[in-house]
Amino acid sequence: INVEHSCAAQYFCGNCDAFYFSGFTDEQKMTVIYSVTEHWHMCAALRRRDELCLMQVPRIILWLMVELAIIGSDMQEVIGCAIAFNLLSVGRIPLWAGVLITIFDTFVFLFLDKYGLRKLEAFFGFLITIMALSFGYEYVRVAPDQVEVLKGMFVPYCSGCGAAQLEQAVGIVGAVIMPHNIYLHSALVKSRDINRGNKKEVKEANKYYFIESSIALFISFLINVFVVAVFAEAFYGKTNMEVGQKCNESGSPHSDLFPANNQTLEVDIYKGGVVLGCFFGPAALYIWAVGILAAGQSSTMTGTYSGQFVMEGFLNLRWSRFARVLLTRSIAILPTLLVAVFEDVQHLTGMNDFLNVLQSMQLPFALIPILTFTSLTSLMNDFANGLMWKISGGLLILGVCAINIYFVVVYVFALNNTILYVFSAILSFAYLSFILYLMWHCLIALGVSCLDFRGSVRYPPAVLVDEQPELDS
């Protein structure tokens, strides 16, 4: 069972930032469960479109969309780790230096990878344990009202919410359902020795992968609840003046972060640790920083695996993990380093909100293909999606697209700039056109054959493909 991979992939620094502002009353968990019985992972199927006639889609564009999501996720890992180093060193390690340190620690993990997948999974488990203990300590220390926490989980409501709350909602979707994770898991299921021609073995494998996904999602859910409840209980409704006075009383060196006004406190991944230290002592700050560091490091290798599978699948390029992580991290480092050098920590942490929304914007490019492939009887045989899965999957995709469109409209109008209006309109048209094209193929796969006007979309009989991801190399 790849629980360590699954859980590490489900929790990273962007989750922390997404859940700060949501509060426990907005806790929404969205999960996507996909079948283990894909005969090849998604990106490989897209690469083979000419041979198998699965989907006549521009695979280069899809590859770029997924790569954009992976790089955005990597930027969040860099930001989180740099802030963690800064907090742990009490400012002695500047943010730009923390960004550079993330280059070297990534290659340390690659060195560990040489000792085998199981040892790397054990290390993932260690980091996840650190996260759970760190954020669990904060939860116990703050002691939120358990009744209110449960109410927030099961009775969703958001009175008086506006555009800012919508941005957080979109960010939560992007943080919880990361696009590249869907490609990652569709490849990881092939790492186990399963006879895919034996229906009984496939059913048994489905059962255990369902258990694995459930465990991973439950653990990440608990960690997310810890973070949301801590900030909702301790800091909701606090003003800058209240927090600044508390930091002065505690002797915190960060009291200048909070202006002496009665505006509502706005926390981020950096201020969150500072405020915890002011209210609950230095130990809370350091434990928070350790948790953030573990979150960033645990998702580093899952991003590397995702990038490797995506590149091999879409482009048939077999790069080493060393070369792959060097490319991704180099692209992620440059803009992050520039912000760290020339701007302050508020601008650096503010990037996390934008990157979470970026993840959400890329979701249709992962959700639509997975629903298409798993609905094809010619590809999945007896394990194709049933009617209920098709309907629920389609509604989920429509919901994500609707949220994204609404957010883009609200965000663009807030810019109040004609040039940006035109530029955004062009990008939005291209974005929506490509999504509609993918949805056209998806609807045909779901059985709406009347949309196949010229009979140009053909699906082949099932073909067993025995390629296995090279996880141990």
URZI-V159399 format. One record per run of one state. SS is the DSSP state (2 for helix, 1 for strand, 0 for the rest). FROM is the first residue (numbers start at 1). TO is the last residue. If there is no record, write none. Layout:
# URZI-V159399
SS_FROM_TO + SS_FROM_TO
This chain:
# URZI-V159399
0_1_2 + 2_3_10 + 0_11_12 + 2_13_20 + 0_21_23 + 2_24_26 + 0_27_41 + 2_42_47 + 0_48_48 + 2_49_52 + 0_53_58 + 2_59_88 + 0_89_94 + 2_95_113 + 0_114_116 + 2_117_142 + 0_143_145 + 2_146_154 + 0_155_162 + 2_163_176 + 0_177_178 + 2_179_191 + 0_192_198 + 2_199_235 + 0_236_238 + 1_239_239 + 2_240_250 + 0_251_254 + 2_255_257 + 0_258_263 + 1_264_264 + 0_265_268 + 2_269_280 + 0_281_281 + 2_282_315 + 0_316_320 + 2_321_342 + 0_343_344 + 2_345_362 + 0_363_363 + 2_364_374 + 0_375_376 + 2_377_383 + 0_384_386 + 2_387_415 + 0_416_417 + 2_418_445 + 0_446_448 + 2_449_451 + 0_452_473
